[in-house]
Structure formats: C-alpha cells, structure tokens
Amino acid sequence: STLTQVKAGIVSPLAYLNERAKCLPEVVYAKNSGMSGGFLYEPDDKELETLLRSSFSSITNDAQKLSKYVQLSINAYHESRSKFKGSDLFAIIIPGIIYSFGGKIPIYLAFTKDLLSSSNMNNDADFDSLIKHELKHIEDLHNGIKIGDVYLSFNTISKQPFTMPFFEQLMELRAEYEVLKDIFQRKVEKGIFSVSPEW
C-alpha cells in the first residue's frame, strides 16, 4: 500500500503504518532492539495509559511515580497537539517527557490526521524521510545522547549547564542530520533519486 492510497481512502492509516513498520529496516531494528514500542494512529487516553504504564513500570516500582509519569506523558501529548494545531504535526513522540530520557524504555510514535491532509506529505518517500527523523529522536530518548565525554540522560542532565531550549535544538539538529545523511547516501553514493518533491 502507498500513502496515496491512504489519502484516497483505499487503505486505512493504521494498515499503512503497520505495513511500513514491517518493510523499513530501521523501524524493524528499532522495534527488535526495544527502542521503539511501535506506531500508533490517533491514540486515545486509555490506549496511551495502558502503553505508558507498561513502559514506565520498567524504570519505577513506585505507584505514585508511575501514575505521575503516565499522566505527565498524556498531558504532554495533548499539549503538543494544541501547541501545533493548524500546522503540520505528523507525529508525536510518546512518552515525550524528560523522565523517559535515556531510561531505555520503549518509545512510541503517534501519528496524527495531519499525515493525510498535509500538502507537505505527498508520498512514501516523504513518509520514509519523516520516519528517519523521528527514529533519531526515538534513539536519543531511549539511549540518551553521548557527545564526546558528555552523556546526557534524565539522570545526568540536571548536572549539566544545558537549558531545555538548547536540548530541544540539539535533538532537532541530530534528527535533521540523520535525514540529510540518508539523502546524501541515496543521491550521491548510491545514485538513487527519490520521488519525493521535498528532496
């Protein structure tokens, strides 16, 4: 199936996401390694709570902390949706809170309806580019970030002189670099020219 078929209503968004998750080697690796919990499409709070409870139970046995982390994650999901309403918000990282950073818990990618309605998401190549970007975020959130001798995670970040805006920009830079590296490898090293107008 293709994104064009999804936009035409021939294939359901969830069926398309499940198929792409099986055929993109990077996604298969992220899932098999435990970095990614998988793809979601427009999840409701009940689905999020179930997944988040399972994820966070691997880093805390404290029922109060567990509930706090779950609720903060659900709130962060809704805040992201509100913050970017009216713009192209294709996917949201879950959990997207600092407590999960470097915690080695499965990170989910929740796709929104914008994936289907945006003029910036035209075909499978655009989707694959988005996935490469988001997988870098998943890797960084799951493992933490190592730059030189500095390791950043929830347990170490409070000891570093980094602000949240700097940290967010660092993560975006790393994700964009991953996409650009892939474009370079495809076009220059392999001679493969994408069908994506965005590339």
The 8 nearest C-alpha neighbors of each residue, nearest first, counted from 0:
[[1, 15, 4, 10, 2, 18, 5, 3],
 [2, 0, 4, 3, 123, 5, 15, 122],
 [1, 3, 5, 122, 4, 123, 6, 0],
 [2, 4, 6, 1, 5, 122, 7, 121],
 [5, 3, 7, 9, 1, 2, 6, 10],
 [4, 6, 10, 2, 8, 7, 3, 9],
 [5, 7, 3, 8, 4, 115, 2, 116],
 [6, 8, 4, 5, 9, 3, 10, 2],
 [9, 7, 5, 6, 10, 4, 11, 12],
 [10, 8, 4, 7, 5, 11, 6, 3],
 [11, 9, 5, 8, 4, 12, 15, 14],
 [10, 12, 14, 13, 5, 15, 8, 9],
 [13, 11, 15, 14, 5, 16, 10, 40],
 [12, 14, 16, 15, 11, 17, 40, 39],
 [15, 13, 17, 11, 16, 12, 18, 10],
 [14, 16, 18, 12, 13, 17, 19, 11],
 [17, 15, 13, 19, 18, 14, 20, 12],
 [18, 16, 20, 14, 15, 19, 13, 21],
 [17, 19, 15, 21, 20, 16, 14, 22],
 [20, 18, 16, 22, 21, 17, 23, 15],
 [19, 21, 17, 18, 26, 22, 23, 16],
 [22, 20, 18, 19, 23, 27, 17, 26],
 [21, 23, 19, 20, 24, 18, 27, 26],
 [22, 24, 26, 25, 20, 21, 19, 27],
 [25, 23, 27, 26, 28, 22, 21, 20],
 [26, 24, 28, 27, 23, 29, 131, 134],
 [27, 25, 29, 28, 23, 24, 20, 30],
 [26, 28, 24, 30, 25, 29, 31, 21],
 [27, 29, 31, 25, 26, 30, 32, 24],
 [30, 28, 26, 34, 35, 32, 27, 31],
 [29, 31, 35, 27, 33, 28, 32, 34],
 [32, 30, 28, 33, 29, 27, 34, 35],
 [31, 33, 29, 30, 34, 28, 35, 27],
 [34, 32, 30, 31, 35, 105, 29, 36],
 [35, 33, 105, 29, 32, 141, 30, 106],
 [36, 34, 30, 106, 105, 29, 37, 33],
 [35, 37, 105, 107, 106, 30, 34, 33],
 [38, 36, 107, 35, 108, 30, 39, 106],
 [37, 39, 108, 109, 107, 16, 40, 36],
 [40, 38, 109, 110, 108, 42, 41, 37],
 [39, 41, 110, 109, 42, 13, 111, 38],
 [40, 42, 111, 110, 109, 39, 43, 112],
 [43, 41, 40, 46, 39, 47, 44, 109],
 [42, 44, 46, 45, 47, 41, 48, 40],
 [43, 45, 47, 46, 48, 42, 73, 49],
 [44, 46, 48, 47, 43, 49, 42, 50],
 [47, 45, 49, 43, 48, 44, 42, 50],
 [48, 46, 44, 50, 45, 49, 51, 43],
 [47, 49, 45, 51, 46, 50, 52, 44],
 [48, 50, 46, 52, 47, 51, 45, 53],
 [51, 49, 47, 53, 52, 48, 54, 46],
 [52, 50, 54, 48, 53, 49, 69, 47],
 [53, 51, 49, 55, 54, 50, 48, 56],
 [52, 54, 50, 51, 56, 55, 49, 57],
 [55, 53, 51, 52, 56, 104, 57, 105],
 [54, 56, 57, 52, 58, 53, 51, 65],
 [57, 55, 59, 53, 58, 54, 52, 60],
 [56, 58, 55, 59, 54, 104, 53, 60],
 [59, 57, 56, 55, 102, 60, 104, 54],
 [60, 58, 56, 61, 57, 55, 65, 64],
 [61, 59, 62, 56, 58, 65, 57, 64],
 [60, 62, 64, 59, 63, 65, 56, 66],
 [63, 61, 65, 64, 60, 66, 59, 67],
 [62, 64, 66, 65, 61, 67, 68, 60],
 [65, 63, 67, 61, 66, 62, 68, 59],
 [64, 66, 62, 68, 67, 63, 61, 69],
 [67, 65, 69, 63, 64, 68, 70, 62],
 [66, 68, 64, 70, 65, 69, 71, 63],
 [69, 67, 71, 65, 66, 70, 64, 72],
 [70, 68, 66, 72, 67, 71, 51, 65],
 [69, 71, 73, 67, 72, 68, 74, 66],
 [70, 72, 74, 68, 73, 69, 67, 75],
 [73, 71, 75, 69, 94, 70, 74, 96],
 [72, 74, 76, 70, 75, 71, 69, 77],
 [73, 75, 71, 77, 72, 76, 78, 70],
 [76, 74, 78, 72, 73, 77, 71, 79],
 [75, 77, 73, 79, 74, 78, 72, 80],
 [78, 76, 80, 74, 79, 75, 81, 73],
 [79, 77, 75, 81, 80, 76, 82, 74],
 [80, 78, 82, 76, 77, 81, 75, 83],
 [79, 81, 77, 78, 83, 82, 84, 76],
 [82, 80, 78, 84, 79, 83, 77, 76],
 [83, 81, 79, 80, 84, 78, 77, 85],
 [82, 84, 86, 81, 80, 79, 85, 88],
 [85, 83, 81, 86, 82, 80, 88, 87],
 [84, 86, 83, 87, 88, 81, 82, 113],
 [87, 85, 83, 84, 88, 113, 117, 82],
 [86, 88, 89, 113, 117, 85, 83, 114],
 [89, 87, 90, 86, 113, 83, 111, 84],
 [88, 90, 114, 111, 113, 110, 87, 91],
 [91, 89, 110, 109, 88, 111, 108, 92],
 [90, 92, 109, 108, 93, 110, 76, 89],
 [91, 93, 108, 95, 107, 94, 109, 90],
 [94, 92, 95, 107, 106, 108, 91, 72],
 [93, 95, 72, 96, 92, 106, 99, 107],
 [94, 96, 93, 92, 72, 75, 97, 76],
 [95, 97, 98, 94, 99, 72, 75, 71],
 [96, 98, 100, 99, 153, 95, 152, 140],
 [99, 97, 96, 100, 153, 68, 102, 101],
 [98, 100, 102, 97, 96, 101, 94, 140],
 [101, 99, 140, 153, 97, 152, 102, 98],
 [100, 102, 143, 142, 152, 141, 140, 103],
 [101, 103, 99, 100, 104, 141, 142, 58],
 [104, 102, 141, 101, 142, 105, 34, 99],
 [103, 105, 102, 54, 141, 106, 34, 99],
 [106, 104, 36, 35, 34, 33, 54, 107],
 [105, 107, 35, 36, 93, 137, 34, 94],
 [108, 106, 93, 36, 37, 35, 92, 38],
 [107, 109, 92, 38, 91, 39, 93, 90],
 [110, 108, 39, 91, 90, 40, 38, 107],
 [109, 111, 90, 40, 89, 39, 41, 108],
 [110, 112, 113, 89, 41, 90, 114, 40],
 [111, 113, 114, 115, 116, 110, 41, 89],
 [114, 112, 116, 115, 111, 89, 117, 87],
 [113, 115, 89, 112, 111, 116, 117, 120],
 [116, 114, 113, 6, 112, 117, 5, 120],
 [115, 117, 113, 114, 118, 112, 6, 120],
 [118, 116, 119, 120, 113, 115, 114, 87],
 [117, 119, 120, 121, 116, 115, 87, 114],
 [120, 118, 117, 121, 197, 87, 125, 114],
 [121, 119, 118, 117, 125, 122, 114, 126],
 [122, 120, 119, 125, 118, 123, 195, 3],
 [121, 123, 2, 125, 124, 120, 3, 126],
 [122, 124, 126, 125, 2, 127, 1, 121],
 [125, 123, 127, 195, 126, 122, 128, 194],
 [126, 124, 128, 123, 122, 127, 120, 195],
 [125, 127, 123, 129, 124, 128, 130, 122],
 [128, 126, 130, 124, 129, 125, 123, 131],
 [127, 129, 125, 131, 130, 126, 124, 178],
 [130, 128, 126, 132, 127, 131, 133, 125],
 [129, 131, 127, 133, 132, 128, 134, 126],
 [132, 130, 134, 128, 129, 133, 178, 127],
 [133, 131, 174, 129, 130, 135, 134, 178],
 [132, 134, 136, 130, 135, 131, 129, 137],
 [135, 133, 137, 131, 136, 132, 130, 138],
 [134, 136, 138, 174, 133, 137, 132, 139],
 [137, 135, 133, 139, 134, 138, 140, 174],
 [136, 138, 134, 140, 135, 139, 141, 106],
 [137, 139, 135, 141, 136, 140, 142, 134],
 [140, 138, 143, 136, 142, 141, 137, 144],
 [141, 139, 100, 137, 101, 143, 138, 142],
 [140, 142, 103, 101, 138, 139, 34, 137],
 [143, 141, 101, 139, 103, 140, 138, 144],
 [142, 144, 101, 152, 139, 140, 151, 100],
 [145, 143, 151, 139, 150, 146, 142, 152],
 [144, 146, 150, 149, 151, 147, 143, 148],
 [147, 145, 149, 148, 150, 144, 151, 143],
 [146, 148, 149, 145, 150, 144, 151, 143],
 [147, 149, 146, 150, 145, 151, 144, 159],
 [150, 148, 146, 147, 145, 151, 144, 159],
 [149, 151, 145, 144, 146, 148, 152, 143],
 [152, 150, 144, 156, 143, 155, 145, 149],
 [153, 151, 101, 143, 155, 100, 154, 156],
 [152, 154, 100, 156, 155, 98, 97, 101],
 [153, 155, 152, 156, 157, 151, 101, 158],
 [156, 154, 152, 158, 153, 157, 151, 159],
 [155, 157, 159, 158, 151, 153, 152, 154],
 [156, 158, 159, 155, 154, 153, 160, 161],
 [157, 159, 156, 155, 160, 154, 161, 151],
 [160, 158, 156, 157, 161, 155, 151, 162],
 [159, 161, 162, 158, 157, 156, 165, 163],
 [162, 160, 159, 165, 166, 163, 156, 157],
 [161, 163, 165, 164, 166, 160, 167, 159],
 [162, 164, 166, 165, 167, 161, 168, 169],
 [165, 163, 167, 166, 162, 168, 161, 169],
 [166, 164, 168, 162, 163, 167, 169, 161],
 [165, 167, 163, 169, 164, 168, 162, 170],
 [168, 166, 164, 170, 169, 165, 163, 171],
 [169, 167, 171, 165, 170, 166, 172, 164],
 [168, 170, 166, 172, 167, 171, 165, 173],
 [169, 171, 173, 167, 168, 172, 174, 166],
 [172, 170, 168, 174, 173, 169, 175, 167],
 [171, 173, 169, 175, 170, 174, 168, 176],
 [172, 174, 176, 170, 171, 175, 169, 177],
 [175, 173, 132, 171, 177, 135, 176, 172],
 [176, 174, 178, 172, 177, 173, 171, 132],
 [175, 177, 179, 173, 174, 178, 180, 172],
 [176, 178, 180, 174, 175, 179, 181, 173],
 [179, 177, 175, 181, 180, 176, 132, 131],
 [180, 178, 182, 176, 181, 177, 183, 175],
 [181, 179, 183, 177, 178, 182, 176, 184],
 [180, 182, 184, 178, 179, 183, 185, 177],
 [183, 181, 179, 185, 180, 184, 186, 178],
 [184, 182, 180, 186, 181, 187, 185, 179],
 [185, 183, 188, 181, 182, 187, 186, 189],
 [184, 186, 191, 189, 182, 183, 187, 190],
 [187, 185, 190, 191, 183, 192, 184, 189],
 [188, 186, 183, 190, 184, 189, 185, 191],
 [187, 189, 184, 190, 185, 186, 183, 191],
 [190, 188, 185, 191, 187, 186, 184, 183],
 [189, 191, 186, 187, 188, 185, 192, 184],
 [192, 190, 185, 186, 189, 193, 187, 188],
 [193, 191, 186, 190, 194, 185, 195, 189],
 [192, 194, 195, 191, 124, 198, 186, 185],
 [193, 195, 196, 124, 192, 122, 198, 123],
 [194, 196, 197, 124, 193, 198, 125, 122],
 [195, 197, 198, 194, 121, 193, 125, 124],
 [196, 198, 195, 125, 119, 120, 121, 194],
 [197, 196, 195, 193, 182, 194, 125, 124]]
